[in-house]
Amino acid sequence: MTDNYADLKPGMPESVGMSPSVLERARSLLADAVQERSVTAASIFVARRKTIVLSEGFGRLTPDDGSPAVDADSVFLIASITKPVTGCAMMMLVDRGVVALDDPVSKYISEFEGGERGKVLVRNLLTHTSGLPDMLPENTSLRRAHAPLGDFVKGATKTPLLYSPNTSFRYQSMGILLAAAIIERVTGERLRDFEEREIFVPLGMTRSALGLSRFKIPETVWCGVGKPPYSEDEERFGANSPYWRDMGHPWGGMHSSAPDLGVLLQTMLNGGEYGGKRLFSPASVEAMVADQNKRIDAPWGFGWALADSLVWNFFGDLVSSSTFGHTGATGTVFWADPERDLVCVILTNQMVEDGALLKRVSNVVSAAVVE
């Protein structure tokens, strides 16, 4: 593991009230899954009270037997864990008074007009209450054509809303896309560059990037467990294609390592500060991980999933009600439990049994807290 994690230091589980033998069970669940090839790569990072008690990789970068081994710092495509990072970038602009959450989206994206689009607020993009769909009807054709991200933005500004804004909940990657478009228009730079300068560099997250950046696909973990031959579409725009890996889509295109994501979670537990550097105000952190959808009984924060969220909650059954985080369709989850001062990141390269593996490992990590 890299050594630039200022507030997180390696230590013994017993020193922070965790059971080594129970943590070993969490480790074994991932090791066994790799051995059985339900996944071919995995990584786990666990820290409590700013003490790293487990950080390890399993398997190989690709399904090939001779592929390099995965280690604690291996880089995965983390899929929708990208969404709370986009939310963090937006909240930086809120902290600075550049954007307000109750601003209409049309203030920043003038072409987002007609029908009830004028009712969609910035906050709705981050809480999945905008009425936008998860994916565009033309998603496949756009990907097949290697369309730039801007074409997805154009589609999102014109696609019909599925319901009246702020009246219901529907998980929507296109809302996160428009949030990213606002960030880019306000800052005048690509989201990937903004996040690199404002989040990854200050936190020492050297193994993180939106898109590929300095990484090469063979140096990262392969998504899925299958070997060639692949379908023509999979080769052209699938999860391992150069197009999809470097698109930098703000709803699922980030690469990262388990320790890097642990740093971001610890920053949130610290109230927005890490290693003497403040990235977010305590007020922003509180808002990001508070239920913003109480009126419609669909718990969600600003970009962050909550323990009581209706969908995509793979934090397990034993976390406290204040737990926040996110999961990703490539077989990833990260969460922080403020009541136990506990951070957990589990990265794999394929979703298993609708997230059952992630939930089981998360349960054991929670169970390892004994005092």
C-alpha positions in Angstrom: 0.0 0.0 0.0 1.2 3.5 -0.7 2.4 5.5 2.2 0.8 8.9 1.6 -2.3 8.4 3.7 -1.7 11.1 6.2 -4.6 10.5 8.7 -4.7 6.8 8.3 -2.0 4.6 9.8 -1.6 0.8 9.8 -2.2 -0.8 13.2 -3.5 -3.9 14.9 -7.2 -4.7 15.0 -7.1 -5.2 18.8 -5.9 -1.6 19.3 -9.1 -0.3 17.9 -11.6 -2.8 19.3 -11.8 -5.2 16.4 -11.4 -8.9 16.3 -8.5 -10.2 14.2 -10.2 -13.6 13.7 -13.4 -12.1 12.5 -11.6 -9.8 10.1 -9.8 -12.9 8.8 -13.3 -14.3 7.9 -13.9 -11.2 5.8 -10.6 -11.7 4.1 -11.3 -15.4 3.5 -14.7 -14.7 1.9 -13.0 -12.7 -0.8 -10.1 -15.1 -1.1 -12.5 -18.0 -1.5 -14.6 -16.1 -4.1 -11.4 -15.6 -6.2 -10.4 -19.2 -5.7 -13.9 -20.3 -6.9 -13.7 -17.8 -9.7 -17.0 -16.2 -9.0 -14.8 -13.1 -9.3 -11.2 -13.2 -10.5 -10.0 -10.0 -8.7 -10.8 -8.4 -5.4 -9.5 -5.8 -2.9 -10.5 -4.8 0.6 -9.6 -1.9 2.8 -10.9 -1.6 6.4 -10.0 1.2 8.9 -11.4 2.1 12.3 -10.5 5.1 14.4 -8.1 6.2 11.6 -6.2 2.9 11.9 -5.9 0.6 8.9 -6.6 -2.9 10.0 -6.9 -4.7 6.7 -5.7 -3.8 3.2 -5.1 -6.6 0.7 -5.7 -7.6 -2.9 -6.6 -11.0 -4.3 -6.5 -12.7 -7.7 -5.1 -11.3 -11.0 -5.6 -8.3 -13.1 -7.2 -10.3 -15.9 -8.8 -13.8 -16.0 -5.6 -15.2 -17.6 -3.6 -17.4 -15.3 -0.4 -15.6 -16.1 -1.7 -12.2 -15.4 0.0 -10.0 -12.8 -1.4 -10.4 -9.2 -3.8 -7.9 -7.7 -2.4 -6.0 -4.7 -3.9 -3.6 -2.2 -3.3 -0.6 -4.6 -4.7 -2.2 -7.8 -7.0 0.0 -9.8 -10.6 -1.0 -10.5 -13.3 0.5 -12.6 -15.6 1.4 -9.7 -18.8 2.1 -11.7 -21.4 4.0 -9.7 -19.2 4.8 -6.8 -18.3 7.6 -9.2 -21.6 9.3 -8.4 -20.9 10.5 -4.8 -17.5 11.8 -6.1 -19.4 13.9 -8.7 -21.6 15.0 -5.8 -18.6 16.0 -3.8 -17.4 18.1 -6.7 -20.8 19.9 -6.9 -20.8 20.5 -3.2 -17.4 22.3 -3.5 -19.1 24.8 -5.8 -22.0 25.1 -3.3 -19.4 25.8 -0.5 -17.9 28.5 -2.7 -21.2 30.2 -3.4 -20.9 29.5 -7.1 -23.9 27.2 -7.3 -27.0 26.9 -5.1 -28.8 23.6 -4.7 -32.2 25.3 -5.2 -31.2 26.9 -8.5 -33.1 25.6 -11.5 -31.0 23.4 -13.8 -32.0 25.7 -16.6 -30.0 28.5 -15.1 -26.8 26.7 -16.1 -28.1 24.5 -19.0 -30.3 26.9 -21.0 -31.3 24.2 -23.5 -32.9 22.2 -20.6 -36.3 23.7 -21.2 -39.9 22.8 -22.0 -42.5 20.8 -20.1 -41.7 20.5 -16.4 -37.9 20.9 -16.9 -38.1 24.3 -15.3 -39.1 22.7 -12.1 -35.9 20.5 -11.9 -33.5 21.9 -9.3 -29.8 21.2 -8.9 -30.6 19.2 -5.7 -32.9 16.9 -7.7 -30.0 15.8 -9.9 -28.1 14.6 -6.8 -31.0 13.0 -5.0 -32.5 11.0 -8.0 -35.7 13.0 -7.9 -35.4 14.9 -11.2 -37.7 12.7 -13.3 -34.8 11.9 -15.6 -34.2 8.3 -16.6 -31.2 6.2 -15.5 -30.1 5.8 -19.1 -31.2 7.4 -22.4 -33.4 5.3 -24.8 -30.6 5.8 -27.3 -27.8 4.7 -24.9 -26.8 1.7 -26.8 -26.7 3.4 -30.2 -24.7 6.3 -28.7 -22.1 3.9 -27.2 -22.0 1.8 -30.4 -21.2 5.0 -32.3 -18.5 6.1 -29.8 -20.4 9.3 -29.1 -18.7 11.9 -27.0 -20.1 12.7 -23.6 -21.6 15.9 -24.9 -24.0 13.9 -27.0 -25.3 12.2 -23.9 -25.8 15.6 -22.4 -27.7 16.7 -25.4 -29.9 13.6 -25.1 -30.5 14.2 -21.4 -31.7 17.8 -22.0 -34.3 16.5 -24.4 -35.4 13.1 -23.1 -38.9 13.1 -21.6 -39.2 13.3 -17.8 -40.6 10.1 -16.3 -42.5 12.0 -13.5 -43.0 15.4 -12.1 -39.8 16.6 -10.5 -39.4 16.1 -6.7 -42.5 13.9 -6.4 -40.9 10.5 -6.7 -37.6 8.7 -6.7 -36.0 6.8 -9.6 -32.3 6.1 -9.7 -31.0 8.2 -12.6 -27.5 8.4 -14.0 -28.6 11.1 -16.4 -29.3 13.4 -13.5 -25.7 13.0 -12.3 -24.6 13.6 -15.9 -26.4 17.0 -15.9 -24.9 17.8 -12.5 -21.5 17.2 -14.1 -22.4 19.4 -17.1 -23.2 22.2 -14.6 -19.8 21.8 -13.0 -18.0 22.0 -16.3 -19.9 25.0 -17.5 -19.4 26.9 -14.3 -15.7 26.1 -14.0 -14.8 26.1 -17.7 -12.9 22.8 -17.4 -13.5 19.1 -17.7 -14.9 17.4 -14.6 -12.0 14.9 -14.7 -9.5 17.8 -14.5 -11.5 19.6 -11.7 -11.6 16.4 -9.6 -7.9 15.7 -10.1 -6.9 19.2 -8.9 -9.5 19.7 -6.2 -10.0 16.2 -4.8 -7.5 13.6 -5.8 -4.3 15.6 -5.5 -5.1 17.2 -2.2 -6.0 13.9 -0.7 -3.0 12.0 -2.1 -5.3 9.8 -4.1 -2.7 8.9 -6.6 -4.5 5.8 -7.8 -7.7 7.6 -8.8 -8.9 9.2 -12.0 -12.1 10.0 -13.8 -11.5 8.2 -17.1 -8.1 6.6 -17.6 -5.8 9.6 -17.2 -2.3 8.2 -16.6 -3.5 4.6 -16.4 -3.4 2.0 -19.1 -6.1 -0.6 -19.3 -3.7 -3.6 -18.9 -2.5 -2.0 -15.7 -6.0 -2.0 -14.2 -8.3 -4.8 -13.2 -10.4 -6.4 -16.0 -14.1 -6.2 -15.6 -15.8 -9.6 -15.6 -14.4 -13.1 -15.4 -14.9 -14.3 -19.0 -12.2 -14.7 -21.6 -12.3 -13.9 -25.3 -13.9 -14.2 -27.8 -16.2 -11.3 -26.8 -19.2 -10.0 -28.8 -18.6 -7.2 -31.3 -20.5 -4.7 -29.1 -18.5 -5.8 -26.0 -15.3 -5.2 -27.9 -16.5 -1.9 -29.2 -18.1 -0.2 -26.2 -18.1 -2.7 -23.3 -16.7 -2.2 -19.8 -13.2 -3.0 -20.9 -13.1 -1.0 -24.2 -10.9 2.0 -24.5 -13.9 4.1 -25.4 -15.8 3.3 -22.2 -12.8 3.2 -19.9 -11.7 6.7 -20.9 -15.0 8.4 -21.5 -15.0 9.9 -18.0 -18.7 9.5 -17.6 -19.6 11.1 -14.2 -22.1 8.4 -13.3 -19.7 5.4 -13.6 -16.4 6.1 -15.3 -14.0 6.6 -12.3 -11.0 4.3 -11.6 -9.7 4.0 -8.1 -8.1 1.7 -5.5 -9.5 0.5 -2.2 -7.1 2.6 -0.1 -7.8 5.8 -2.1 -11.5 5.4 -1.6 -10.9 4.8 2.1 -9.2 8.2 2.2 -12.3 9.8 0.7 -14.5 8.1 3.3 -12.3 9.1 6.1 -12.4 12.7 4.8 -16.2 12.6 5.1 -15.9 11.1 8.6 -13.5 13.9 9.5 -16.1 16.5 8.5 -14.5 17.4 5.2 -10.8 17.7 6.3 -7.9 15.3 5.8 -4.2 15.6 6.5 -4.6 19.2 7.5 -6.4 20.1 4.3 -10.0 21.1 4.2 -11.9 20.1 1.1 -15.5 20.4 2.2 -17.2 22.4 4.9 -18.7 20.5 7.8 -22.0 21.9 6.7 -21.6 20.3 3.2 -20.6 17.0 4.6 -23.6 17.0 6.9 -25.9 17.8 4.0 -24.3 15.2 1.7 -25.0 12.3 4.1 -28.3 13.5 5.5 -31.7 12.3 4.1 -32.7 14.9 1.5 -35.8 13.0 0.4 -37.8 12.9 3.6 -40.9 14.4 2.0 -41.2 11.5 -0.5 -39.9 8.8 1.9 -37.0 7.8 -0.4 -33.8 8.2 1.7 -30.8 9.6 -0.2 -28.1 12.2 0.4 -26.5 14.6 -2.1 -24.9 12.0 -4.3 -24.5 9.5 -1.4 -26.6 6.4 -0.7 -27.8 6.0 2.9 -28.2 2.9 5.0 -32.0 3.2 4.6 -31.9 3.8 0.8 -34.4 1.9 -1.3 -32.0 0.7 -4.0 -28.3 -0.3 -4.3 -27.6 -0.6 -0.6 -25.0 -3.3 -0.2 -23.6 -2.1 3.1 -24.9 -5.2 4.8 -27.4 -5.8 7.6 -25.3 -4.8 10.6 -24.3 -1.1 9.9 -25.8 1.7 11.9 -28.5 3.8 10.5 -26.2 6.7 9.9 -24.0 4.7 7.5 -23.4 6.2 4.0 -21.6 5.2 0.9 -22.4 3.7 -2.6 -22.1 0.6 -4.7 -21.2 0.0 -8.3 -22.4 -2.5 -10.9 -18.9 -3.8 -11.6 -19.1 -5.4 -8.1 -17.9 -2.7 -5.8 -19.1 -1.1 -2.6 -17.7 1.5 -0.1 -19.2 2.7 3.1 -18.5 4.5 6.3 -20.3 4.0 9.6 -20.0 7.1 11.7 -21.3 5.5 14.9 -18.5 2.9 14.9 -15.9 5.2 13.2 -15.5 2.5 10.7 -14.5 2.6 7.0 -14.9 -0.3 4.5 -14.1 -0.6 0.8 -14.7 -3.8 -1.1 -13.8 -3.9 -4.8 -14.3 -6.9 -7.1 -14.6 -7.2 -10.9 -18.1 -8.7 -11.2 -21.4 -8.3 -9.4 -22.1 -11.7 -7.7 -25.7 -12.8 -6.9 -27.1 -9.3 -6.9 -24.5 -8.1 -4.4 -24.7 -11.0 -2.0 -20.9 -11.3 -1.8 -20.5 -7.6 -1.0 -23.2 -7.8 1.7 -21.7 -10.9 3.3 -18.2 -9.3 3.5 -19.7 -6.1 4.8 -21.6 -8.0 7.5 -18.4 -9.6 8.7 -16.5 -6.3 8.8 -19.3 -4.8 11.0 -19.2 -7.9 13.2 -15.5 -7.5 13.7 -16.2 -4.5 15.9 -16.3 -5.9 19.4 -15.8 -2.9 21.6 
